[in-house]
Amino acid sequence: MIHSFETRVYYEDTDMAGVVYHANYLKFVERARSTWVREMGIDQNAMRSGEGLAFAVVRLEADFVKPAILDDELRVETGIGEVSPVRIRFDQTVLRAGQVLFRARVTVVVVDGTGRPRRFSPDLRALLERAR
């Protein structure tokens, strides 16, 4: 299953050359992941306030393929690469009119209030597996 998230490049996303500043691609893919997680029915606020748990990125691999520029309409596609009892890898691609601009492989875990990784609950893991 691939989730699609639409966004646009605004002036604040660009550098002095008028292209998207490299760190802002991470914002685009974060928004796409957060939107998908919410649409799957996972309430991150409830996780934090109820069980003291939160998602945390522990690894990121990124490939900058081509630049996006001011006012580009972008689509971020997100899929799940793998799920284990303690981590999930999201495979994400930023596209402009079907052309790949950026790719990321983002590994996420659930941590408790002390920052220690915890196993996914059976319900959470089942949701993530279904989304694969």
C-alpha positions as CSV (number, residue, x, y, z in Angstrom):
1,M,0.0,0.0,0.0
2,I,1.4,3.4,-1.0
3,H,0.2,6.6,0.8
4,S,0.2,9.8,-1.2
5,F,0.6,13.3,0.3
6,E,0.5,16.5,-1.7
7,T,2.4,19.7,-0.9
8,R,3.8,22.8,-2.5
9,V,7.2,24.5,-2.3
10,Y,6.9,27.8,-0.6
11,Y,9.4,30.6,-0.4
12,E,10.3,29.6,3.2
13,D,11.3,26.1,1.9
14,T,14.0,27.5,-0.5
15,D,17.6,28.7,-0.1
16,M,19.2,31.7,-1.7
17,A,19.4,29.9,-5.1
18,G,15.6,29.4,-5.1
19,V,15.8,25.7,-4.7
20,V,14.5,23.6,-1.8
21,Y,17.0,23.7,1.1
22,H,18.1,20.1,1.7
23,A,16.8,19.8,5.2
24,N,13.3,20.7,4.1
25,Y,12.9,17.4,2.3
26,L,12.9,15.9,5.7
27,K,10.0,18.1,6.7
28,F,8.1,17.0,3.6
29,V,8.6,13.3,4.4
30,E,7.8,13.8,8.1
31,R,4.5,15.5,7.3
32,A,3.6,12.7,4.9
33,R,4.4,9.9,7.5
34,S,2.5,11.8,10.2
35,T,-0.5,12.2,8.0
36,W,-0.5,8.5,7.0
37,V,-0.1,7.4,10.6
38,R,-3.1,9.6,11.6
39,E,-5.2,8.3,8.7
40,M,-4.4,4.7,9.9
41,G,-6.1,5.6,13.2
42,I,-2.9,5.9,15.3
43,D,-3.4,8.7,17.7
44,Q,0.2,9.9,18.6
45,N,-1.1,12.3,21.3
46,A,-3.0,9.4,23.0
47,M,0.1,7.3,22.8
48,R,2.2,10.0,24.6
49,S,-0.4,11.0,27.2
50,G,-1.7,7.5,27.9
51,E,1.3,5.2,27.8
52,G,4.1,7.7,27.7
53,L,5.2,6.4,24.2
54,A,6.3,8.2,21.1
55,F,7.7,7.4,17.7
56,A,11.4,8.3,17.2
57,V,13.5,8.2,14.0
58,V,16.6,6.2,14.6
59,R,18.0,5.9,11.1
60,L,17.7,7.9,7.9
61,E,19.2,7.3,4.5
62,A,18.6,10.0,1.9
63,D,19.2,10.4,-1.8
64,F,19.0,13.9,-3.4
65,V,18.2,13.2,-7.0
66,K,17.0,16.5,-8.5
67,P,16.1,19.9,-7.0
68,A,12.6,21.1,-6.4
69,I,12.1,24.9,-6.8
70,L,9.7,27.6,-5.6
71,D,6.0,26.9,-6.3
72,D,6.6,23.2,-7.4
73,E,3.7,20.9,-6.7
74,L,5.1,17.8,-5.0
75,R,3.8,14.4,-4.1
76,V,5.3,12.4,-1.3
77,E,4.7,8.6,-1.6
78,T,5.2,6.5,1.5
79,G,5.3,2.8,1.8
80,I,6.4,0.4,4.5
81,G,9.5,-1.5,3.7
82,E,9.7,-3.8,6.7
83,V,8.1,-4.2,10.1
84,S,9.8,-6.0,13.1
85,P,8.6,-6.2,16.7
86,V,10.6,-3.0,17.5
87,R,11.1,-1.1,14.3
88,I,9.4,0.0,11.1
89,R,11.1,1.2,7.9
90,F,9.3,3.7,5.7
91,D,10.4,4.0,2.1
92,Q,9.5,7.5,0.9
93,T,9.8,9.3,-2.5
94,V,9.3,13.0,-3.3
95,L,8.1,13.5,-6.9
96,R,7.3,16.4,-9.2
97,A,5.0,15.5,-12.1
98,G,6.1,11.9,-11.7
99,Q,9.8,12.7,-11.7
100,V,11.8,11.5,-8.6
101,L,13.5,14.3,-6.7
102,F,14.3,12.7,-3.4
103,R,14.3,9.3,-1.8
104,A,14.4,8.4,1.9
105,R,14.5,5.2,4.0
106,V,13.4,6.1,7.5
107,T,13.6,3.7,10.4
108,V,11.3,4.5,13.3
109,V,10.9,2.9,16.7
110,V,8.6,3.5,19.7
111,V,10.3,4.9,22.8
112,D,9.1,5.3,26.3
113,G,9.5,8.5,28.5
114,T,13.2,7.7,29.2
115,G,14.0,7.3,25.4
116,R,14.3,3.5,25.6
117,P,12.9,1.5,22.7
118,R,9.8,-0.6,23.3
119,R,8.1,-3.3,21.4
120,F,5.2,-2.3,19.3
121,S,1.9,-3.3,20.9
122,P,0.1,-6.2,19.1
123,D,-2.6,-3.7,17.8
124,L,0.0,-1.2,16.5
125,R,2.0,-3.9,14.8
126,A,-1.2,-5.4,13.2
127,L,-2.1,-1.9,11.8
128,L,1.4,-1.5,10.4
129,E,1.4,-5.0,8.8
130,R,-2.0,-4.3,7.2
131,A,-0.6,-1.1,5.7
132,R,2.2,-3.0,4.0
